[in-house]
Amino acid sequence: MAVANETIIQKMMQELNKAKAVSHHKDHMTKHIEHVKLLCELLLEEKEDRLNKTTPMTTKTKITAAEMKAMMGSRGNELKTSTSNDNSIDHDGANGDSIFDF
């Protein structure tokens, strides 16, 4: 449940007035100033949350062909072609390249 900024500012003003009224008692005045500090942090946190939510994600990663080549190395294409050679061993009763073919 969000609290309106105006309500928070009114509470801050009330606490400041109370602090001013008891300025001769340092402990009481400090308590009211701490309340004002808490209300300020509440406002600042709300502002920070709004900024984080509205910041768009501008960078989406897309791998280019050059980056893929750099990651795979110069042998990336060679590995594909060498594994596609028909180096299967012919066993009696075997009917495919998969280890699960029986």
A tleap script that builds the chain and sets N, CA, C and O, in Angstrom:
source leaprc.protein.ff14SB
mol = sequence {
  NMET ALA VAL ALA ASN GLU THR ILE ILE GLN
  LYS MET MET GLN GLU LEU ASN LYS ALA LYS
  ALA VAL SER HIE HIE LYS ASP HIE MET THR
  LYS HIE ILE GLU HIE VAL LYS LEU LEU CYS
  GLU LEU LEU LEU GLU GLU LYS GLU ASP ARG
  LEU ASN LYS THR THR PRO MET THR THR LYS
  THR LYS ILE THR ALA ALA GLU MET LYS ALA
  MET MET GLY SER ARG GLY ASN GLU LEU LYS
  THR SER THR SER ASN ASP ASN SER ILE ASP
  HIE ASP GLY ALA ASN GLY ASP SER ILE PHE
  ASP CPHE
}
set mol.1.N position { 0.843 -1.179 0.000 }
set mol.1.CA position { 0.000 0.000 0.000 }
set mol.1.C position { 0.884 1.236 0.000 }
set mol.1.O position { 1.657 1.448 0.935 }
set mol.2.N position { 0.779 2.033 -1.014 }
set mol.2.CA position { 1.604 3.227 -1.151 }
set mol.2.C position { 0.980 4.401 -0.417 }
set mol.2.O position { -0.239 4.571 -0.393 }
set mol.3.N position { 1.846 5.201 0.178 }
set mol.3.CA position { 1.407 6.401 0.881 }
set mol.3.C position { 1.748 7.590 -0.006 }
set mol.3.O position { 2.835 7.652 -0.580 }
set mol.4.N position { 0.820 8.530 -0.116 }
set mol.4.CA position { 1.036 9.692 -0.966 }
set mol.4.C position { 2.178 10.549 -0.428 }
set mol.4.O position { 2.354 10.689 0.782 }
set mol.5.N position { 2.941 11.111 -1.342 }
set mol.5.CA position { 4.064 11.965 -0.944 }
set mol.5.C position { 3.605 13.141 -0.101 }
set mol.5.O position { 4.296 13.537 0.838 }
set mol.6.N position { 2.463 13.697 -0.421 }
set mol.6.CA position { 1.927 14.833 0.332 }
set mol.6.C position { 1.689 14.446 1.793 }
set mol.6.O position { 1.960 15.243 2.693 }
set mol.7.N position { 1.194 13.251 2.035 }
set mol.7.CA position { 0.953 12.775 3.393 }
set mol.7.C position { 2.269 12.659 4.156 }
set mol.7.O position { 2.348 13.026 5.328 }
set mol.8.N position { 3.285 12.154 3.496 }
set mol.8.CA position { 4.596 12.009 4.144 }
set mol.8.C position { 5.177 13.382 4.482 }
set mol.8.O position { 5.742 13.570 5.559 }
set mol.9.N position { 5.041 14.323 3.580 }
set mol.9.CA position { 5.558 15.679 3.819 }
set mol.9.C position { 4.806 16.340 4.967 }
set mol.9.O position { 5.415 17.034 5.782 }
set mol.10.N position { 3.496 16.139 5.046 }
set mol.10.CA position { 2.726 16.682 6.169 }
set mol.10.C position { 3.198 16.092 7.498 }
set mol.10.O position { 3.320 16.809 8.491 }
set mol.11.N position { 3.462 14.795 7.513 }
set mol.11.CA position { 3.977 14.151 8.731 }
set mol.11.C position { 5.347 14.719 9.099 }
set mol.11.O position { 5.647 14.910 10.277 }
set mol.12.N position { 6.170 14.986 8.097 }
set mol.12.CA position { 7.481 15.574 8.350 }
set mol.12.C position { 7.329 16.950 8.989 }
set mol.12.O position { 8.043 17.281 9.936 }
set mol.13.N position { 6.408 17.743 8.477 }
set mol.13.CA position { 6.179 19.081 9.027 }
set mol.13.C position { 5.667 19.007 10.462 }
set mol.13.O position { 6.065 19.811 11.304 }
set mol.14.N position { 4.796 18.055 10.743 }
set mol.14.CA position { 4.295 17.868 12.108 }
set mol.14.C position { 5.437 17.513 13.056 }
set mol.14.O position { 5.532 18.056 14.157 }
set mol.15.N position { 6.295 16.607 12.625 }
set mol.15.CA position { 7.429 16.210 13.462 }
set mol.15.C position { 8.399 17.368 13.663 }
set mol.15.O position { 8.957 17.520 14.750 }
set mol.16.N position { 8.610 18.189 12.632 }
set mol.16.CA position { 9.474 19.356 12.778 }
set mol.16.C position { 8.888 20.362 13.769 }
set mol.16.O position { 9.608 20.946 14.579 }
set mol.17.N position { 7.580 20.552 13.692 }
set mol.17.CA position { 6.933 21.460 14.641 }
set mol.17.C position { 7.048 20.938 16.070 }
set mol.17.O position { 7.267 21.714 16.999 }
set mol.18.N position { 6.901 19.626 16.248 }
set mol.18.CA position { 7.054 19.026 17.581 }
set mol.18.C position { 8.492 19.179 18.068 }
set mol.18.O position { 8.732 19.470 19.240 }
set mol.19.N position { 9.451 18.979 17.154 }
set mol.19.CA position { 10.854 19.139 17.530 }
set mol.19.C position { 11.150 20.581 17.928 }
set mol.19.O position { 11.912 20.829 18.863 }
set mol.20.N position { 10.552 21.522 17.221 }
set mol.20.CA position { 10.743 22.941 17.537 }
set mol.20.C position { 10.132 23.280 18.894 }
set mol.20.O position { 10.678 24.079 19.654 }
set mol.21.N position { 8.980 22.653 19.185 }
set mol.21.CA position { 8.294 22.926 20.459 }
set mol.21.C position { 9.082 22.392 21.658 }
set mol.21.O position { 9.032 22.971 22.743 }
set mol.22.N position { 9.799 21.302 21.463 }
set mol.22.CA position { 10.542 20.711 22.589 }
set mol.22.C position { 12.050 20.894 22.411 }
set mol.22.O position { 12.836 20.059 22.858 }
set mol.23.N position { 12.448 21.975 21.764 }
set mol.23.CA position { 13.864 22.190 21.472 }
set mol.23.C position { 14.712 22.334 22.732 }
set mol.23.O position { 15.928 22.149 22.680 }
set mol.24.N position { 14.089 22.660 23.859 }
set mol.24.CA position { 14.833 22.787 25.109 }
set mol.24.C position { 15.134 21.409 25.727 }
set mol.24.O position { 15.985 21.318 26.612 }
set mol.25.N position { 14.471 20.356 25.291 }
set mol.25.CA position { 14.753 18.978 25.718 }
set mol.25.C position { 15.458 18.262 24.566 }
set mol.25.O position { 14.833 17.873 23.579 }
set mol.26.N position { 16.757 18.099 24.715 }
set mol.26.CA position { 17.546 17.530 23.617 }
set mol.26.C position { 17.074 16.126 23.231 }
set mol.26.O position { 17.001 15.819 22.041 }
set mol.27.N position { 16.755 15.277 24.193 }
set mol.27.CA position { 16.342 13.903 23.899 }
set mol.27.C position { 15.026 13.860 23.127 }
set mol.27.O position { 14.893 13.100 22.168 }
set mol.28.N position { 14.060 14.665 23.539 }
set mol.28.CA position { 12.762 14.688 22.852 }
set mol.28.C position { 12.902 15.244 21.436 }
set mol.28.O position { 12.307 14.742 20.483 }
set mol.29.N position { 13.723 16.316 21.335 }
set mol.29.CA position { 13.922 16.916 20.020 }
set mol.29.C position { 14.603 15.915 19.082 }
set mol.29.O position { 14.232 15.807 17.914 }
set mol.30.N position { 15.586 15.193 19.588 }
set mol.30.CA position { 16.295 14.203 18.780 }
set mol.30.C position { 15.351 13.113 18.294 }
set mol.30.O position { 15.473 12.649 17.161 }
set mol.31.N position { 14.419 12.702 19.134 }
set mol.31.CA position { 13.441 11.676 18.747 }
set mol.31.C position { 12.606 12.160 17.560 }
set mol.31.O position { 12.375 11.397 16.621 }
set mol.32.N position { 12.159 13.395 17.587 }
set mol.32.CA position { 11.342 13.924 16.487 }
set mol.32.C position { 12.176 14.110 15.216 }
set mol.32.O position { 11.677 13.897 14.111 }
set mol.33.N position { 13.432 14.504 15.366 }
set mol.33.CA position { 14.309 14.652 14.197 }
set mol.33.C position { 14.574 13.288 13.571 }
set mol.33.O position { 14.671 13.180 12.349 }
set mol.34.N position { 14.693 12.245 14.392 }
set mol.34.CA position { 14.864 10.893 13.860 }
set mol.34.C position { 13.632 10.456 13.067 }
set mol.34.O position { 13.756 9.755 12.062 }
set mol.35.N position { 12.451 10.865 13.513 }
set mol.35.CA position { 11.220 10.559 12.773 }
set mol.35.C position { 11.239 11.245 11.407 }
set mol.35.O position { 10.843 10.660 10.399 }
set mol.36.N position { 11.710 12.502 11.392 }
set mol.36.CA position { 11.806 13.233 10.124 }
set mol.36.C position { 12.797 12.519 9.198 }
set mol.36.O position { 12.544 12.383 8.001 }
set mol.37.N position { 13.906 12.072 9.748 }
set mol.37.CA position { 14.904 11.354 8.963 }
set mol.37.C position { 14.300 10.093 8.352 }
set mol.37.O position { 14.530 9.798 7.179 }
set mol.38.N position { 13.534 9.355 9.140 }
set mol.38.CA position { 12.899 8.134 8.657 }
set mol.38.C position { 11.928 8.435 7.516 }
set mol.38.O position { 11.882 7.711 6.522 }
set mol.39.N position { 11.163 9.496 7.666 }
set mol.39.CA position { 10.221 9.880 6.610 }
set mol.39.C position { 10.964 10.316 5.338 }
set mol.39.O position { 10.511 10.038 4.228 }
set mol.40.N position { 12.101 10.996 5.503 }
set mol.40.CA position { 12.912 11.385 4.341 }
set mol.40.C position { 13.424 10.147 3.619 }
set mol.40.O position { 13.384 10.084 2.390 }
set mol.41.N position { 13.901 9.173 4.365 }
set mol.41.CA position { 14.397 7.945 3.757 }
set mol.41.C position { 13.290 7.213 3.016 }
set mol.41.O position { 13.527 6.604 1.972 }
set mol.42.N position { 12.093 7.277 3.555 }
set mol.42.CA position { 10.955 6.650 2.887 }
set mol.42.C position { 10.707 7.301 1.528 }
set mol.42.O position { 10.490 6.604 0.537 }
set mol.43.N position { 10.737 8.615 1.480 }
set mol.43.CA position { 10.547 9.327 0.210 }
set mol.43.C position { 11.674 9.025 -0.773 }
set mol.43.O position { 11.430 8.794 -1.957 }
set mol.44.N position { 12.903 9.030 -0.275 }
set mol.44.CA position { 14.042 8.783 -1.158 }
set mol.44.C position { 14.045 7.363 -1.686 }
set mol.44.O position { 14.395 7.136 -2.844 }
set mol.45.N position { 13.661 6.403 -0.858 }
set mol.45.CA position { 13.597 5.006 -1.290 }
set mol.45.C position { 12.531 4.819 -2.366 }
set mol.45.O position { 12.738 4.088 -3.335 }
set mol.46.N position { 11.402 5.478 -2.190 }
set mol.46.CA position { 10.323 5.386 -3.180 }
set mol.46.C position { 10.780 5.958 -4.516 }
set mol.46.O position { 10.480 5.398 -5.571 }
set mol.47.N position { 11.502 7.071 -4.472 }
set mol.47.CA position { 12.011 7.687 -5.700 }
set mol.47.C position { 13.008 6.747 -6.378 }
set mol.47.O position { 12.985 6.586 -7.598 }
set mol.48.N position { 13.879 6.131 -5.585 }
set mol.48.CA position { 14.874 5.206 -6.136 }
set mol.48.C position { 14.208 3.999 -6.779 }
set mol.48.O position { 14.650 3.536 -7.830 }
set mol.49.N position { 13.145 3.481 -6.158 }
set mol.49.CA position { 12.411 2.345 -6.726 }
set mol.49.C position { 11.794 2.710 -8.065 }
set mol.49.O position { 11.824 1.909 -8.999 }
set mol.50.N position { 11.234 3.910 -8.170 }
set mol.50.CA position { 10.640 4.340 -9.433 }
set mol.50.C position { 11.686 4.460 -10.520 }
set mol.50.O position { 11.430 4.097 -11.668 }
set mol.51.N position { 12.869 4.968 -10.174 }
set mol.51.CA position { 13.934 5.092 -11.170 }
set mol.51.C position { 14.388 3.735 -11.653 }
set mol.51.O position { 14.648 3.561 -12.843 }
set mol.52.N position { 14.489 2.778 -10.766 }
set mol.52.CA position { 14.927 1.441 -11.154 }
set mol.52.C position { 13.899 0.742 -12.027 }
set mol.52.O position { 14.272 -0.028 -12.912 }
set mol.53.N position { 12.620 0.990 -11.803 }
set mol.53.CA position { 11.575 0.339 -12.588 }
set mol.53.C position { 11.465 0.929 -13.984 }
set mol.53.O position { 11.114 0.218 -14.925 }
set mol.54.N position { 11.760 2.223 -14.135 }
set mol.54.CA position { 11.570 2.866 -15.432 }
set mol.54.C position { 12.807 2.803 -16.308 }
set mol.54.O position { 12.745 3.185 -17.477 }
set mol.55.N position { 13.932 2.331 -15.780 }
set mol.55.CA position { 15.138 2.235 -16.585 }
set mol.55.C position { 14.993 1.077 -17.565 }
set mol.55.O position { 14.919 -0.077 -17.144 }
set mol.56.N position { 14.952 1.362 -18.856 }
set mol.56.CA position { 14.770 0.275 -19.828 }
set mol.56.C position { 16.060 -0.518 -20.005 }
set mol.56.O position { 17.164 -0.007 -19.818 }
set mol.57.N position { 15.883 -1.762 -20.366 }
set mol.57.CA position { 17.045 -2.589 -20.678 }
set mol.57.C position { 17.408 -2.306 -22.122 }
set mol.57.O position { 16.714 -2.731 -23.046 }
set mol.58.N position { 18.495 -1.589 -22.305 }
set mol.58.CA position { 18.853 -1.149 -23.652 }
set mol.58.C position { 19.782 -2.103 -24.358 }
set mol.58.O position { 19.877 -2.072 -25.585 }
set mol.59.N position { 20.470 -2.949 -23.619 }
set mol.59.CA position { 21.421 -3.831 -24.276 }
set mol.59.C position { 20.936 -5.262 -24.216 }
set mol.59.O position { 20.806 -5.848 -23.141 }
set mol.60.N position { 20.673 -5.810 -25.373 }
set mol.60.CA position { 20.345 -7.223 -25.476 }
set mol.60.C position { 21.507 -7.890 -26.176 }
set mol.60.O position { 22.002 -7.390 -27.187 }
set mol.61.N position { 21.934 -8.993 -25.654 }
set mol.61.CA position { 23.096 -9.664 -26.214 }
set mol.61.C position { 22.722 -10.459 -27.439 }
set mol.61.O position { 21.814 -11.290 -27.420 }
set mol.62.N position { 23.434 -10.187 -28.489 }
set mol.62.CA position { 23.272 -10.934 -29.716 }
set mol.62.C position { 24.665 -11.315 -30.175 }
set mol.62.O position { 25.526 -10.447 -30.318 }
set mol.63.N position { 24.897 -12.566 -30.402 }
set mol.63.CA position { 26.216 -13.039 -30.778 }
set mol.63.C position { 26.376 -12.935 -32.289 }
set mol.63.O position { 25.586 -13.481 -33.059 }
set mol.64.N position { 27.404 -12.230 -32.683 }
set mol.64.CA position { 27.673 -12.094 -34.113 }
set mol.64.C position { 28.485 -13.292 -34.593 }
set mol.64.O position { 28.997 -14.075 -33.792 }
set mol.65.N position { 28.593 -13.419 -35.908 }
set mol.65.CA position { 29.347 -14.536 -36.487 }
set mol.65.C position { 30.816 -14.452 -36.101 }
set mol.65.O position { 31.457 -15.475 -35.861 }
set mol.66.N position { 31.351 -13.237 -36.041 }
set mol.66.CA position { 32.758 -13.065 -35.669 }
set mol.66.C position { 32.987 -13.485 -34.218 }
set mol.66.O position { 33.996 -14.115 -33.903 }
set mol.67.N position { 32.038 -13.132 -33.325 }
set mol.67.CA position { 32.165 -13.535 -31.931 }
set mol.67.C position { 32.056 -15.050 -31.794 }
set mol.67.O position { 32.788 -15.656 -31.012 }
set mol.68.N position { 31.156 -15.657 -32.543 }
set mol.68.CA position { 31.005 -17.109 -32.492 }
set mol.68.C position { 32.287 -17.787 -32.951 }
set mol.68.O position { 32.723 -18.780 -32.369 }
set mol.69.N position { 32.885 -17.238 -34.004 }
set mol.69.CA position { 34.136 -17.807 -34.512 }
set mol.69.C position { 35.237 -17.671 -33.469 }
set mol.69.O position { 36.045 -18.582 -33.286 }
set mol.70.N position { 35.263 -16.525 -32.783 }
set mol.70.CA position { 36.275 -16.310 -31.755 }
set mol.70.C position { 36.073 -17.267 -30.582 }
set mol.70.O position { 37.046 -17.757 -30.009 }
set mol.71.N position { 34.831 -17.534 -30.224 }
set mol.71.CA position { 34.556 -18.444 -29.115 }
set mol.71.C position { 34.842 -19.890 -29.489 }
set mol.71.O position { 35.381 -20.651 -28.686 }
set mol.72.N position { 34.482 -20.264 -30.705 }
set mol.72.CA position { 34.653 -21.646 -31.135 }
set mol.72.C position { 36.078 -21.924 -31.594 }
set mol.72.O position { 36.512 -23.076 -31.636 }
set mol.73.N position { 36.796 -20.873 -31.935 }
set mol.73.CA position { 38.149 -21.051 -32.427 }
set mol.73.C position { 38.139 -21.346 -33.917 }
set mol.73.O position { 37.080 -21.435 -34.538 }
set mol.74.N position { 39.303 -21.493 -34.470 }
set mol.74.CA position { 39.384 -21.720 -35.916 }
set mol.74.C position { 39.002 -23.144 -36.297 }
set mol.74.O position { 38.764 -23.416 -37.474 }
set mol.75.N position { 38.938 -24.054 -35.339 }
set mol.75.CA position { 38.612 -25.443 -35.636 }
set mol.75.C position { 37.117 -25.717 -35.501 }
set mol.75.O position { 36.699 -26.866 -35.649 }
set mol.76.N position { 36.310 -24.718 -35.228 }
set mol.76.CA position { 34.875 -24.919 -35.029 }
set mol.76.C position { 34.203 -25.586 -36.201 }
set mol.76.O position { 33.426 -26.523 -36.015 }
set mol.77.N position { 34.486 -25.123 -37.417 }
set mol.77.CA position { 33.867 -25.717 -38.600 }
set mol.77.C position { 34.468 -27.068 -38.931 }
set mol.77.O position { 33.783 -27.951 -39.447 }
set mol.78.N position { 35.760 -27.231 -38.632 }
set mol.78.CA position { 36.411 -28.499 -38.915 }
set mol.78.C position { 35.820 -29.623 -38.082 }
set mol.78.O position { 35.694 -30.753 -38.554 }
set mol.79.N position { 35.458 -29.314 -36.842 }
set mol.79.CA position { 34.881 -30.337 -35.978 }
set mol.79.C position { 33.547 -30.822 -36.521 }
set mol.79.O position { 33.241 -32.012 -36.455 }
set mol.80.N position { 32.768 -29.920 -37.046 }
set mol.80.CA position { 31.475 -30.308 -37.602 }
set mol.80.C position { 31.655 -31.257 -38.775 }
set mol.80.O position { 30.963 -32.270 -38.873 }
set mol.81.N position { 32.572 -30.933 -39.652 }
set mol.81.CA position { 32.740 -31.756 -40.847 }
set mol.81.C position { 33.394 -33.078 -40.539 }
set mol.81.O position { 33.087 -34.081 -41.184 }
set mol.82.N position { 34.295 -33.110 -39.564 }
set mol.82.CA position { 34.972 -34.367 -39.280 }
set mol.82.C position { 34.040 -35.347 -38.574 }
set mol.82.O position { 34.194 -36.557 -38.743 }
set mol.83.N position { 33.097 -34.873 -37.803 }
set mol.83.CA position { 32.178 -35.782 -37.126 }
set mol.83.C position { 31.089 -36.279 -38.057 }
set mol.83.O position { 30.449 -37.295 -37.786 }
set mol.84.N position { 30.878 -35.569 -39.149 }
set mol.84.CA position { 29.833 -36.014 -40.064 }
set mol.84.C position { 30.313 -37.096 -41.022 }
set mol.84.O position { 29.510 -37.652 -41.770 }
set mol.85.N position { 31.626 -37.410 -41.014 }
set mol.85.CA position { 32.125 -38.511 -41.854 }
set mol.85.C position { 31.519 -39.822 -41.385 }
set mol.85.O position { 31.216 -39.989 -40.203 }
set mol.86.N position { 31.345 -40.740 -42.307 }
set mol.86.CA position { 30.730 -42.018 -41.968 }
set mol.86.C position { 31.804 -42.988 -41.477 }
set mol.86.O position { 32.303 -43.828 -42.227 }
set mol.87.N position { 32.147 -42.843 -40.183 }
set mol.87.CA position { 33.165 -43.705 -39.587 }
set mol.87.C position { 32.508 -44.778 -38.733 }
set mol.87.O position { 33.127 -45.279 -37.795 }
set mol.88.N position { 31.286 -45.133 -39.034 }
set mol.88.CA position { 30.591 -46.106 -38.204 }
set mol.88.C position { 31.151 -47.493 -38.430 }
set mol.88.O position { 31.526 -47.868 -39.540 }
set mol.89.N position { 31.194 -48.231 -37.356 }
set mol.89.CA position { 31.687 -49.603 -37.410 }
set mol.89.C position { 30.487 -50.508 -37.631 }
set mol.89.O position { 29.444 -50.346 -36.998 }
set mol.90.N position { 30.649 -51.457 -38.530 }
set mol.90.CA position { 29.543 -52.349 -38.853 }
set mol.90.C position { 29.610 -53.573 -37.939 }
set mol.90.O position { 30.486 -54.427 -38.072 }
set mol.91.N position { 28.666 -53.628 -37.018 }
set mol.91.CA position { 28.570 -54.775 -36.116 }
set mol.91.C position { 27.375 -55.613 -36.539 }
set mol.91.O position { 26.399 -55.101 -37.086 }
set mol.92.N position { 27.467 -56.884 -36.281 }
set mol.92.CA position { 26.329 -57.751 -36.585 }
set mol.92.C position { 25.144 -57.358 -35.719 }
set mol.92.O position { 25.267 -57.281 -34.497 }
set mol.93.N position { 24.052 -57.120 -36.314 }
set mol.93.CA position { 22.835 -56.794 -35.585 }
set mol.93.C position { 22.665 -55.313 -35.285 }
set mol.93.O position { 21.601 -54.914 -34.812 }
set mol.94.N position { 23.678 -54.475 -35.542 }
set mol.94.CA position { 23.548 -53.038 -35.294 }
set mol.94.C position { 22.827 -52.408 -36.469 }
set mol.94.O position { 23.089 -52.763 -37.618 }
set mol.95.N position { 21.933 -51.488 -36.202 }
set mol.95.CA position { 21.174 -50.916 -37.301 }
set mol.95.C position { 21.201 -49.389 -37.338 }
set mol.95.O position { 20.335 -48.790 -37.975 }
set mol.96.N position { 22.154 -48.742 -36.687 }
set mol.96.CA position { 22.215 -47.293 -36.773 }
set mol.96.C position { 23.445 -46.717 -36.085 }
set mol.96.O position { 24.251 -47.443 -35.503 }
set mol.97.N position { 23.571 -45.380 -36.165 }
set mol.97.CA position { 24.717 -44.698 -35.579 }
set mol.97.C position { 24.550 -44.449 -34.089 }
set mol.97.O position { 25.539 -44.231 -33.390 }
set mol.98.N position { 23.329 -44.477 -33.591 }
set mol.98.CA position { 23.077 -44.162 -32.193 }
set mol.98.C position { 23.442 -45.320 -31.289 }
set mol.98.O position { 23.318 -46.480 -31.682 }
set mol.99.N position { 23.889 -45.019 -30.087 }
set mol.99.CA position { 24.208 -46.088 -29.131 }
set mol.99.C position { 22.927 -46.747 -28.629 }
set mol.99.O position { 22.968 -47.816 -28.021 }
set mol.100.N position { 21.793 -46.104 -28.886 }
set mol.100.CA position { 20.527 -46.649 -28.426 }
set mol.100.C position { 19.835 -47.496 -29.487 }
set mol.100.O position { 18.787 -48.085 -29.223 }
set mol.101.N position { 20.408 -47.562 -30.678 }
set mol.101.CA position { 19.848 -48.409 -31.730 }
set mol.101.C position { 20.316 -49.838 -31.500 }
set mol.101.O position { 21.519 -50.095 -31.467 }
set mol.102.N position { 19.403 -50.750 -31.345 }
set mol.102.CA position { 19.756 -52.153 -31.089 }
set mol.102.C position { 19.303 -53.040 -32.220 }
set mol.102.O position { 19.515 -54.252 -32.178 }
savepdb mol mol.pdb
quit
